[in-house]
Amino acid sequence: MQAQAGKKRAGGRAPGRAQAPKNGGLGRAIRYLGRQRNTTLAAYGALVIATLAQLAVPLLVQNMIDAITRGTIANKVGLTLAQLKLDQTRAETLLINAVLIIVAFAVLRGVFSFVQAYMAQKTSQGLAFDMRNEIFTKVQRLSFSYYDQNQTGQLMIRATDDVEKVRLFIAQGLVLAAQAFLLLIGALAILFWSNWRLTLVMLPLLPIALILFTSFGALTQPLFGEIQRRLSTLNTILQENLAGIKVVKAFTREPYEEQRFARSATALMEQQLRVSRVFSLLFPLIFLTSQIGQAAILYFGGKQIIGSTLDLGSYQKFSLYLIYVFFPLGQLGFIIALMSQASTSAGRIFELLDAKNDITDKPGAIALPEIQGHVEFKNVTFRYTASTKPVLTEVSFVAEPGQTVALLGATGSGKTTIINLIPRFYDASEGAVLIDGYDIRDVQLDSLRSQIGIVLQETTLFSGSIRENIAFGRSDATLEEIQEAAQAASAHDFITSFPAGYDTPVGERGTTLSGGQKQRLAIARALLLNPRLLILDDSTSSVDLMTEYRIQKALDNLMKGRTSFVIAQRITTVVNADQILVLDKGKLVARGTHEQLMEHSPIYAEIYHSQLVDDVVVAVSADAIEEKR
């Protein structure tokens, strides 16, 4: 719509500008796990069992080594041959038993690791499902003012890539963090119990790791936010080009659009490389911390072995548990990357979900009864934002039931704004719009819009069949009702000419149909609703003479007995209108019938002679052609 497009150019915050999340995004996303309670409990229950099985292995290894070393030491204490063989047999038995137990624990860990991984994925997919549905529901309910300030590509990225970033963290990052926490706490407890002096040697490294974790998390989160913004820009360019590919080709703009896409893709790549450089520094620091810890343990543990205060089995057990302490540090970079991306994406998701909807049902709103079609504008002033210049200024008029009201004026005069206010796509900044005496802000939106039929110049059809598109507003309509509406819209003949008839797919946005065919389907869609109030843009400048004639006849059928607001482009619409509203720069400068305005309104007379008088020839020609047929 013209007014809408103008608003997009006029102001509002810069579309797609990344903002720091202020809504506790990641924490709120994690709370979605409450909706997946059973699978979450199964995943983390399996994780606990698998981790406990992993923690048991070093103890088993110590027992195995102790069994071997005891047999070896027996050779040095002068035991008899029989005793030596007995100890050797016992050592072999202990060794075999230890190996079997280790294998059993490995199998146990493998089984529960599988359960944990599968349930974590199932949980994350359920979370993504819930988020995407909430986003789509929110997008459906947002007012037009939100779309005026935000790009389509931004909204698409939030429902796809941002949700996937959060899902990956829930499926992998959060699980790894939980596993790291369990391993760290369990291993430290066992290490303190086994050798607290040696444990104190590596303990100072943990605060260093924590500082690395928080510092890199704070550093990378805004970097990932910029990646998502640039990805949204790239997606917007792609979406615009796919939607307008005919225009691009018609104006041979392929090289320019390729360069524009390449610039955006380069900006995205540069930001991703910037993040990669940060993590290229992080991973060596993490491994350096781990290696320092292992070197310290090797030195001080070796001194204890030399001093006979630490045996080989205990040292090996300590070394394995030490791996369980440093293993989370090795995963730190991966966890930080997933968490930073998820935190940024969650913030963007909840920024959308928390977006204020300007048009909502007020508390106590009533259902609008079946309307008669009395419409009144009372001193209506409208601004798109509080700081912008009024688009409409103190507009007042009354349309009686069954009247056809033609809206006339230059581009930007406020015609489209008036038809946007009637179904409450926007609310009046001042004054009121009343239908049958009800202020439309006091009634439920669904009860209002379900009684208004809308046919605009730019017809929107959806993927599916012709039948489904006609029945879009009444999915319960029978085929007979659909055919009746199509016949009244002069669409039945061309529909039945297709091999599949009413089951013919229309293609994406109706690409398989001509402009005139799409507009007649839109008229049929409105007719099927049988509304008492109509909003029409009867411009047919893009179709041939006969198609224009048929569309106008269909519109005439549609308007019979209904209150109709028409953005007038044709002489017949203007001349036959019960009331003509002449708008100029947002003000209602003249009102009346054609004859009254020709006599008393110089502005109307000028518009009539400059824009509409040539249409008389077209109308007469079309009537003559139809009579010959």
C-alpha positions as CSV (number, residue, x, y, z in Angstrom):
1,M,0.0,0.0,0.0
2,Q,1.2,3.5,-0.8
3,A,0.8,4.8,2.7
4,Q,2.6,1.8,4.1
5,A,5.5,2.1,1.7
6,G,5.8,5.7,2.5
7,K,6.0,5.0,6.2
8,K,8.8,2.5,5.5
9,R,10.8,5.3,3.9
10,A,9.8,8.0,6.3
11,G,11.1,7.0,9.6
12,G,11.2,4.6,12.5
13,R,14.3,3.0,13.8
14,A,16.7,1.5,11.2
15,P,15.3,-1.9,10.1
16,G,17.3,-4.9,11.2
17,R,19.6,-3.0,13.6
18,A,20.9,-5.4,16.2
19,Q,20.3,-4.5,19.8
20,A,21.8,-5.9,22.9
21,P,19.3,-8.3,24.4
22,K,17.6,-6.8,27.4
23,N,15.1,-9.6,28.0
24,G,17.1,-12.5,29.6
25,G,16.8,-14.3,26.3
26,L,18.8,-17.4,27.0
27,G,17.3,-18.0,30.4
28,R,13.8,-17.6,29.0
29,A,14.7,-20.0,26.2
30,I,15.9,-22.6,28.7
31,R,12.6,-22.3,30.6
32,Y,10.9,-23.6,27.5
33,L,12.3,-27.0,28.6
34,G,9.4,-27.1,31.1
35,R,7.1,-27.8,28.1
36,Q,9.3,-30.8,27.3
37,R,9.4,-32.1,30.8
38,N,9.4,-35.9,30.1
39,T,12.1,-35.9,27.5
40,T,14.2,-33.4,29.4
41,L,14.1,-35.6,32.5
42,A,15.0,-38.7,30.4
43,A,17.9,-36.9,28.7
44,Y,19.5,-35.5,31.9
45,G,18.7,-38.7,33.9
46,A,20.6,-40.7,31.3
47,L,23.4,-38.1,31.4
48,V,23.8,-38.6,35.1
49,I,24.0,-42.4,34.8
50,A,26.4,-42.2,31.9
51,T,28.6,-39.7,33.8
52,L,28.6,-41.9,37.0
53,A,29.6,-44.9,34.8
54,Q,32.5,-42.7,33.4
55,L,33.6,-41.6,36.9
56,A,33.8,-45.3,38.1
57,V,36.3,-46.3,35.4
58,P,39.4,-44.7,37.1
59,L,38.7,-46.6,40.3
60,L,38.5,-49.9,38.3
61,V,41.8,-49.0,36.6
62,Q,43.5,-48.4,39.9
63,N,42.3,-51.9,41.2
64,M,43.7,-53.5,38.0
65,I,47.1,-51.8,38.3
66,D,47.3,-52.6,42.1
67,A,46.6,-56.3,41.3
68,I,49.5,-56.3,38.7
69,T,51.9,-54.4,40.9
70,R,51.3,-56.7,43.9
71,G,52.2,-59.7,41.8
72,T,55.4,-58.0,40.7
73,I,56.4,-57.0,44.2
74,A,55.9,-60.6,45.4
75,N,59.0,-61.6,43.4
76,K,61.2,-59.4,45.7
77,V,60.1,-60.5,49.1
78,G,61.3,-64.1,48.9
79,L,57.9,-65.9,48.8
80,T,57.8,-69.6,47.9
81,L,57.0,-70.8,44.4
82,A,53.5,-72.0,45.4
83,Q,52.7,-68.7,47.0
84,L,54.1,-66.8,44.0
85,K,51.9,-68.9,41.6
86,L,48.9,-68.3,43.8
87,D,49.4,-64.6,43.9
88,Q,49.9,-64.6,40.1
89,T,46.7,-66.5,39.6
90,R,44.8,-64.1,41.8
91,A,46.4,-61.1,40.0
92,E,45.3,-62.6,36.6
93,T,41.8,-63.2,38.0
94,L,41.6,-59.6,39.3
95,L,42.9,-58.3,36.0
96,I,40.3,-60.2,34.0
97,N,37.5,-59.2,36.3
98,A,38.6,-55.5,36.2
99,V,38.7,-55.6,32.4
100,L,35.3,-57.2,32.2
101,I,33.9,-54.6,34.7
102,I,35.4,-51.8,32.7
103,V,33.9,-53.1,29.5
104,A,30.5,-53.5,31.3
105,F,30.7,-49.9,32.5
106,A,31.7,-48.8,29.0
107,V,28.6,-50.6,27.5
108,L,26.4,-49.0,30.3
109,R,27.8,-45.6,29.5
110,G,27.3,-46.1,25.7
111,V,23.7,-47.1,26.2
112,F,22.8,-44.2,28.4
113,S,24.9,-41.8,26.2
114,F,22.7,-42.8,23.3
115,V,19.5,-42.3,25.3
116,Q,20.8,-38.9,26.5
117,A,21.8,-37.8,23.0
118,Y,18.5,-38.9,21.4
119,M,16.4,-37.4,24.1
120,A,18.4,-34.1,24.1
121,Q,17.8,-33.9,20.3
122,K,14.1,-34.7,20.8
123,T,13.8,-32.1,23.5
124,S,15.5,-29.4,21.4
125,Q,13.3,-30.2,18.4
126,G,10.2,-29.8,20.6
127,L,11.6,-26.5,21.9
128,A,12.2,-25.3,18.3
129,F,8.7,-26.4,17.4
130,D,7.2,-24.4,20.2
131,M,9.3,-21.3,19.5
132,R,8.6,-21.3,15.7
133,N,4.9,-21.6,16.3
134,E,4.9,-18.8,18.8
135,I,6.9,-16.6,16.4
136,F,4.5,-17.3,13.6
137,T,1.5,-16.7,15.8
138,K,3.0,-13.4,16.9
139,V,3.8,-12.4,13.4
140,Q,0.2,-13.0,12.4
141,R,-1.0,-10.8,15.2
142,L,1.4,-7.9,15.0
143,S,0.0,-4.6,13.7
144,F,1.1,-3.1,10.4
145,S,3.1,-0.4,12.3
146,Y,5.6,-3.2,13.2
147,Y,6.1,-4.3,9.6
148,D,6.5,-0.7,8.6
149,Q,9.7,-0.6,10.7
150,N,11.1,-4.1,10.2
151,Q,12.3,-6.0,7.1
152,T,10.8,-9.3,6.0
153,G,14.2,-10.9,6.0
154,Q,14.7,-10.0,9.7
155,L,11.5,-11.8,10.6
156,M,12.3,-14.9,8.5
157,I,15.8,-15.2,10.1
158,R,14.4,-15.1,13.6
159,A,12.0,-18.0,12.8
160,T,14.6,-20.1,11.1
161,D,18.3,-19.4,11.8
162,D,17.9,-17.8,15.3
163,V,15.6,-20.7,16.5
164,E,18.1,-23.2,15.1
165,K,21.0,-21.5,17.1
166,V,19.0,-21.8,20.3
167,R,18.0,-25.4,19.4
168,L,21.7,-26.4,18.9
169,F,22.6,-24.9,22.3
170,I,19.8,-26.8,24.0
171,A,20.7,-30.1,22.2
172,Q,24.5,-29.8,22.5
173,G,25.9,-26.8,24.5
174,L,23.6,-27.1,27.5
175,V,24.1,-30.9,27.6
176,L,27.9,-30.4,27.4
177,A,27.8,-27.8,30.1
178,A,25.8,-30.1,32.4
179,Q,28.1,-33.0,31.7
180,A,31.2,-30.8,32.3
181,F,29.7,-29.6,35.6
182,L,29.0,-33.2,36.8
183,L,32.4,-34.4,35.7
184,L,34.1,-31.5,37.3
185,I,32.3,-31.7,40.6
186,G,32.5,-35.5,40.8
187,A,36.2,-35.6,39.8
188,L,37.2,-32.9,42.2
189,A,35.3,-34.6,45.1
190,I,37.1,-37.9,44.4
191,L,40.5,-36.1,44.0
192,F,40.1,-34.3,47.3
193,W,39.2,-37.6,49.0
194,S,42.1,-39.4,47.3
195,N,44.9,-36.9,47.6
196,W,44.0,-33.4,48.8
197,R,47.6,-32.1,48.7
198,L,47.9,-32.9,45.0
199,T,44.5,-31.5,44.3
200,L,45.4,-28.2,45.7
201,V,48.2,-27.9,43.1
202,M,45.8,-27.7,40.2
203,L,42.9,-25.9,41.9
204,P,44.1,-22.4,41.1
205,L,43.7,-23.1,37.4
206,L,39.9,-23.3,37.7
207,P,39.4,-19.6,38.4
208,I,41.6,-18.9,35.4
209,A,39.3,-21.1,33.2
210,L,36.2,-19.4,34.6
211,I,37.7,-15.9,33.8
212,L,38.4,-17.1,30.2
213,F,34.8,-18.4,30.0
214,T,33.1,-15.2,31.1
215,S,35.5,-12.9,29.2
216,F,35.2,-14.6,25.9
217,G,31.4,-15.0,26.4
218,A,31.1,-11.2,26.9
219,L,33.4,-10.5,23.9
220,T,31.8,-12.8,21.4
221,Q,28.1,-12.2,22.1
222,P,27.9,-8.8,20.3
223,L,30.0,-10.3,17.5
224,F,27.5,-13.0,17.0
225,G,24.7,-10.4,17.2
226,E,26.3,-8.6,14.2
227,I,26.6,-11.9,12.3
228,Q,22.8,-12.4,12.7
229,R,22.1,-8.8,11.6
230,R,24.3,-9.2,8.5
231,L,22.7,-12.6,7.8
232,S,19.3,-11.0,8.0
233,T,20.4,-8.3,5.5
234,L,21.7,-11.0,3.1
235,N,18.4,-12.9,3.5
236,T,16.4,-9.7,2.8
237,I,18.3,-9.2,-0.5
238,L,17.7,-12.8,-1.5
239,Q,14.0,-12.6,-0.6
240,E,13.5,-9.3,-2.5
241,N,15.2,-10.7,-5.6
242,L,13.2,-13.9,-5.6
243,A,10.0,-12.0,-5.2
244,G,10.9,-9.4,-7.8
245,I,12.9,-11.6,-10.3
246,K,10.8,-10.4,-13.2
247,V,11.5,-6.8,-12.5
248,V,15.2,-7.5,-12.1
249,K,15.3,-9.3,-15.5
250,A,13.1,-6.7,-17.2
251,F,15.5,-3.9,-16.2
252,T,18.6,-6.1,-16.8
253,R,19.7,-5.4,-13.2
254,E,21.3,-8.9,-12.7
255,P,24.9,-7.6,-12.5
256,Y,23.9,-4.9,-10.0
257,E,21.9,-7.3,-7.8
258,E,24.8,-9.8,-8.0
259,Q,27.2,-7.1,-6.8
260,R,24.8,-6.1,-4.0
261,F,24.4,-9.7,-2.9
262,A,28.2,-10.2,-3.1
263,R,28.8,-7.1,-0.9
264,S,26.4,-8.4,1.7
265,A,27.9,-11.9,1.6
266,T,31.4,-10.4,2.0
267,A,30.3,-8.4,5.0
268,L,28.9,-11.5,6.5
269,M,32.0,-13.5,5.8
270,E,34.3,-10.8,7.3
271,Q,32.3,-10.8,10.5
272,Q,32.4,-14.6,10.7
273,L,36.2,-14.5,10.2
274,R,36.4,-11.9,13.0
275,V,34.7,-14.3,15.3
276,S,37.0,-17.1,14.1
277,R,40.0,-15.0,15.0
278,V,38.7,-14.6,18.6
279,F,38.2,-18.3,19.0
280,S,41.6,-19.0,17.4
281,L,43.0,-17.2,20.4
282,L,40.7,-18.8,22.9
283,F,41.4,-22.5,22.2
284,P,45.3,-22.2,22.6
285,L,44.7,-20.4,25.9
286,I,42.4,-23.2,27.1
287,F,44.9,-25.9,26.1
288,L,47.8,-24.0,27.6
289,T,45.9,-23.9,30.9
290,S,45.3,-27.6,30.7
291,Q,48.9,-28.4,29.9
292,I,50.2,-26.2,32.8
293,G,47.9,-28.1,35.1
294,Q,49.1,-31.5,33.8
295,A,52.8,-30.4,34.1
296,A,52.3,-29.3,37.7
297,I,50.6,-32.6,38.6
298,L,53.4,-34.6,36.9
299,Y,56.0,-32.7,38.9
300,F,54.4,-32.9,42.3
301,G,52.9,-36.3,41.8
302,G,56.3,-37.6,40.7
303,K,57.8,-36.2,44.0
304,Q,55.2,-38.1,46.0
305,I,56.0,-41.3,44.1
306,I,59.7,-40.9,44.8
307,G,58.9,-40.2,48.4
308,S,56.8,-43.4,48.6
309,T,53.6,-41.5,49.6
310,L,51.9,-42.2,46.3
311,D,51.7,-45.6,44.6
312,L,51.4,-46.2,40.9
313,G,47.7,-47.2,40.9
314,S,46.7,-44.1,42.9
315,Y,48.7,-41.9,40.6
316,Q,47.1,-43.4,37.5
317,K,43.7,-43.0,39.0
318,F,44.5,-39.4,39.9
319,S,45.7,-38.7,36.3
320,L,42.5,-40.1,34.8
321,Y,40.3,-38.0,37.2
322,L,42.5,-35.0,36.3
323,I,41.5,-35.5,32.6
324,Y,37.9,-35.3,33.8
325,V,38.7,-31.9,35.3
326,F,40.6,-30.6,32.3
327,F,38.2,-32.2,29.8
328,P,35.5,-29.5,30.4
329,L,38.2,-26.9,29.8
330,G,38.9,-28.4,26.4
331,Q,35.1,-28.1,25.7
332,L,35.0,-24.6,26.9
333,G,35.5,-22.9,23.5
334,F,32.7,-25.0,21.9
335,I,30.3,-24.3,24.8
336,I,31.1,-20.6,24.7
337,A,30.5,-20.4,20.9
338,L,27.2,-22.2,21.2
339,M,26.1,-20.2,24.2
340,S,27.1,-16.8,22.7
341,Q,25.2,-17.6,19.5
342,A,22.2,-18.9,21.4
343,S,22.1,-16.0,23.8
344,T,22.2,-13.5,20.9
345,S,19.5,-15.4,18.9
346,A,17.3,-15.9,21.9
347,G,17.5,-12.1,22.6
348,R,16.4,-11.5,19.0
349,I,13.6,-14.0,19.2
350,F,12.1,-12.6,22.4
351,E,12.5,-9.0,21.1
352,L,10.0,-10.1,18.5
353,L,7.8,-12.1,20.9
354,D,7.8,-9.1,23.3
355,A,7.0,-6.6,20.5
356,K,4.1,-4.4,21.4
357,N,1.1,-4.8,19.3
358,D,-0.5,-1.4,18.6
359,I,-3.8,-2.9,17.5
360,T,-5.4,-5.3,20.1
361,D,-8.8,-6.0,21.6
362,K,-9.2,-3.6,24.6
363,P,-10.4,-5.1,27.9
364,G,-14.1,-5.8,27.7
365,A,-14.3,-5.5,24.0
366,I,-17.6,-6.7,22.6
367,A,-18.3,-8.8,19.5
368,L,-19.6,-6.5,16.8
369,P,-23.2,-7.6,15.8
370,E,-24.1,-8.2,12.2
371,I,-23.5,-4.8,10.6
372,Q,-25.8,-2.8,8.4
373,G,-23.0,-0.8,6.8
374,H,-23.3,2.7,8.4
375,V,-19.8,4.1,8.6
376,E,-18.8,7.4,10.1
377,F,-15.5,9.2,10.4
378,K,-15.6,11.8,13.2
379,N,-12.7,14.4,13.1
380,V,-10.2,11.7,12.3
381,T,-6.5,12.7,12.3
382,F,-3.9,10.0,11.7
383,R,-0.1,9.9,12.1
384,Y,2.1,6.9,11.6
385,T,4.2,7.9,14.7
386,A,3.7,10.7,17.2
387,S,6.5,12.7,15.7
388,T,5.5,12.6,12.0
389,K,3.3,14.9,10.0
390,P,-0.4,14.0,9.9
391,V,-1.4,11.8,6.9
392,L,-5.1,12.7,7.6
393,T,-6.3,15.8,9.3
394,E,-9.7,16.2,10.9
395,V,-11.6,14.1,8.3
396,S,-15.3,13.7,8.8
397,F,-18.0,12.1,6.7
398,V,-20.9,9.6,6.9
399,A,-21.6,6.7,4.6
400,E,-25.1,5.3,4.8
401,P,-25.8,1.5,4.4
402,G,-25.6,0.4,0.8
403,Q,-23.9,3.5,-0.5
404,T,-20.9,3.5,-2.8
405,V,-18.3,6.0,-1.6
406,A,-15.6,6.9,-4.1
407,L,-12.2,8.2,-2.8
408,L,-10.5,10.5,-5.2
409,G,-7.2,12.4,-4.9
410,A,-3.6,12.6,-5.9
411,T,-1.0,10.1,-4.8
412,G,-0.3,10.7,-1.1
413,S,-3.6,12.5,-0.4
414,G,-4.7,9.9,2.2
415,K,-7.0,7.6,0.2
416,T,-5.2,4.4,1.2
417,T,-5.0,5.6,4.8
418,I,-8.8,5.9,5.0
419,I,-9.4,2.3,3.8
420,N,-6.7,1.1,6.3
421,L,-8.5,2.7,9.2
422,I,-11.9,1.0,8.5
423,P,-10.7,-2.6,9.2
424,R,-8.5,-1.2,11.9
425,F,-5.2,-2.0,10.3
426,Y,-4.2,1.2,12.1
427,D,-5.9,3.3,14.8
428,A,-6.8,6.9,14.4
429,S,-4.5,9.2,16.3
430,E,-7.4,11.5,17.1
431,G,-11.1,11.3,16.5
432,A,-13.0,8.0,15.9
433,V,-14.2,5.6,13.3
434,L,-17.7,4.2,13.9
435,I,-19.5,1.4,12.2
436,D,-23.3,1.2,13.0
437,G,-22.6,3.6,15.9
438,Y,-19.9,1.3,17.5
439,D,-16.4,2.8,17.9
440,I,-14.3,0.1,16.2
441,R,-11.7,0.3,19.0
442,D,-14.4,-1.0,21.4
443,V,-15.2,-4.2,19.4
444,Q,-13.3,-7.4,18.9
445,L,-11.0,-7.3,15.9
446,D,-12.1,-10.7,14.5
447,S,-15.8,-9.7,14.7
448,L,-15.0,-6.5,12.8
449,R,-12.7,-7.8,10.1
450,S,-14.8,-11.0,9.4
451,Q,-17.6,-8.7,8.2
452,I,-15.4,-6.6,5.8
453,G,-14.6,-7.8,2.3
454,I,-11.4,-6.4,0.8
455,V,-10.3,-6.4,-2.9
456,L,-7.1,-4.5,-3.6
457,Q,-5.2,-3.7,-6.7
458,E,-2.3,-5.9,-5.7
459,T,-3.9,-9.3,-5.4
460,T,-2.4,-11.8,-3.0
461,L,-3.0,-15.5,-3.6
462,F,-1.5,-18.4,-1.7
463,S,0.0,-21.7,-2.7
464,G,-2.7,-24.2,-3.2
465,S,-5.7,-24.6,-5.5
466,I,-8.1,-22.1,-7.0
467,R,-10.8,-23.6,-4.8
468,E,-8.7,-23.1,-1.6
469,N,-7.9,-19.5,-2.5
470,I,-11.6,-18.6,-3.1
471,A,-12.6,-20.2,0.1
472,F,-9.7,-18.6,2.0
473,G,-12.1,-16.6,4.3
474,R,-14.6,-19.4,4.5
475,S,-12.8,-22.8,4.6
476,D,-16.2,-24.5,5.3
477,A,-17.7,-23.3,2.0
478,T,-19.1,-26.0,-0.3
479,L,-18.1,-26.3,-3.9
480,E,-21.5,-25.1,-5.0
481,E,-21.0,-21.9,-3.0
482,I,-17.5,-21.4,-4.4
483,Q,-18.8,-21.9,-7.9
484,E,-21.6,-19.4,-7.3
485,A,-19.1,-16.8,-6.1
486,A,-16.8,-17.4,-9.1
487,Q,-19.7,-17.0,-11.5
488,A,-20.7,-13.7,-9.9
489,A,-17.1,-12.6,-10.2
490,S,-16.9,-13.6,-13.9
491,A,-14.3,-16.2,-13.1
492,H,-16.1,-19.5,-13.6
493,D,-15.5,-19.7,-17.3
494,F,-11.7,-19.3,-17.2
495,I,-11.5,-21.7,-14.1
496,T,-13.4,-24.5,-15.9
497,S,-11.1,-24.0,-19.0
498,F,-8.3,-25.5,-16.9
499,P,-8.0,-29.3,-17.0
500,A,-8.1,-29.5,-13.2
501,G,-10.8,-26.9,-12.9
502,Y,-11.2,-25.6,-9.4
503,D,-8.4,-27.9,-8.2
504,T,-5.9,-26.1,-10.5
505,P,-2.8,-25.1,-8.5
506,V,-2.2,-21.3,-8.6
507,G,1.5,-21.4,-8.1
508,E,3.5,-19.2,-5.7
509,R,1.6,-15.9,-5.3
510,G,-0.6,-16.9,-8.3
511,T,2.2,-16.9,-10.9
512,T,0.4,-19.3,-13.2
513,L,-2.6,-16.8,-13.6
514,S,-2.9,-13.5,-15.4
515,G,-3.4,-10.2,-13.5
516,G,-7.1,-10.1,-14.5
517,Q,-7.7,-13.7,-13.5
518,K,-6.1,-13.1,-10.1
519,Q,-8.2,-10.1,-9.5
520,R,-11.4,-11.9,-10.4
521,L,-10.4,-14.7,-7.9
522,A,-10.0,-12.0,-5.3
523,I,-13.4,-10.6,-6.1
524,A,-14.9,-14.2,-5.8
525,R,-13.1,-14.6,-2.5
526,A,-14.8,-11.4,-1.2
527,L,-18.2,-12.4,-2.6
528,L,-18.0,-15.7,-0.8
529,L,-17.9,-13.9,2.5
530,N,-21.1,-12.0,1.6
531,P,-19.9,-8.9,3.6
532,R,-22.0,-5.9,4.2
533,L,-19.0,-3.6,4.0
534,L,-16.5,-3.6,1.1
535,I,-13.1,-2.0,0.5
536,L,-12.0,-1.9,-3.1
537,D,-9.2,-0.6,-5.2
538,D,-10.7,-0.8,-8.7
539,S,-7.6,0.1,-10.6
540,T,-7.4,-2.1,-13.8
541,S,-4.8,-0.2,-15.7
542,S,-2.6,-3.3,-16.1
543,V,-5.1,-5.4,-17.9
544,D,-6.6,-5.4,-21.4
545,L,-9.9,-3.7,-22.4
546,M,-12.1,-6.8,-22.2
547,T,-10.6,-8.1,-18.9
548,E,-11.1,-4.6,-17.5
549,Y,-14.7,-4.7,-18.5
550,R,-15.3,-8.1,-17.0
551,I,-13.6,-7.1,-13.7
552,Q,-15.7,-4.0,-13.5
553,K,-18.9,-6.0,-14.1
554,A,-17.8,-8.4,-11.3
555,L,-17.1,-5.4,-9.1
556,D,-20.6,-4.0,-9.9
557,N,-22.1,-7.4,-8.8
558,L,-20.0,-7.3,-5.6
559,M,-21.1,-3.8,-4.6
560,K,-24.8,-4.3,-5.0
561,G,-26.6,-3.7,-1.7
562,R,-23.3,-3.2,0.2
563,T,-21.6,-0.2,1.6
564,S,-18.5,0.2,-0.5
565,F,-15.4,2.3,-0.3
566,V,-13.6,2.5,-3.6
567,I,-10.3,4.1,-4.5
568,A,-11.6,5.4,-7.8
569,Q,-9.7,5.0,-11.0
570,R,-12.6,4.7,-13.5
571,I,-15.2,7.2,-14.7
572,T,-18.0,4.8,-14.2
573,T,-17.1,4.3,-10.5
574,V,-17.0,8.1,-10.0
575,V,-20.2,9.0,-11.9
576,N,-22.3,6.2,-10.3
577,A,-21.0,6.7,-6.8
578,D,-23.5,7.8,-4.2
579,Q,-20.9,10.0,-2.6
580,I,-17.4,11.2,-3.7
581,L,-14.8,12.2,-1.2
582,V,-12.1,14.4,-2.7
583,L,-8.8,14.4,-0.7
584,D,-5.9,16.8,-1.0
585,K,-2.8,16.5,1.2
586,G,-4.7,14.6,3.9
587,K,-7.7,16.9,4.1
588,L,-11.2,16.3,2.9
589,V,-11.6,19.2,0.5
590,A,-14.9,18.3,-1.2
591,R,-17.8,15.8,-0.8
592,G,-20.9,15.1,-2.9
593,T,-22.2,13.5,-6.0
594,H,-20.6,13.9,-9.4
595,E,-23.0,16.6,-10.5
596,Q,-22.6,18.5,-7.3
597,L,-18.9,18.4,-7.4
598,M,-18.6,19.4,-11.0
599,E,-20.6,22.5,-10.2
600,H,-19.0,23.5,-6.8
601,S,-15.5,21.9,-6.6
602,P,-12.7,23.2,-8.9
603,I,-10.3,20.6,-7.6
604,Y,-12.7,17.8,-8.5
605,A,-13.4,19.3,-11.9
606,E,-9.6,19.4,-12.5
607,I,-9.1,15.8,-11.5
608,Y,-12.1,14.7,-13.5
609,H,-10.8,16.3,-16.7
610,S,-7.1,15.5,-16.3
611,Q,-7.4,11.9,-15.0
612,L,-10.8,10.4,-15.7
613,V,-12.5,11.9,-18.8
614,D,-10.5,9.7,-21.2
615,D,-12.0,6.7,-19.4
616,V,-15.4,7.5,-21.1
617,V,-14.1,6.3,-24.4
618,V,-12.8,3.1,-22.8
619,A,-16.1,2.4,-21.1
620,V,-18.1,3.0,-24.2
621,S,-15.7,0.8,-26.3
622,A,-16.0,-2.0,-23.8
623,D,-19.8,-1.9,-23.8
624,A,-19.8,-2.0,-27.6
625,I,-17.5,-5.0,-27.7
626,E,-19.6,-6.8,-25.2
627,E,-22.8,-6.1,-27.1
628,K,-21.3,-7.6,-30.3
629,R,-20.3,-10.7,-28.4
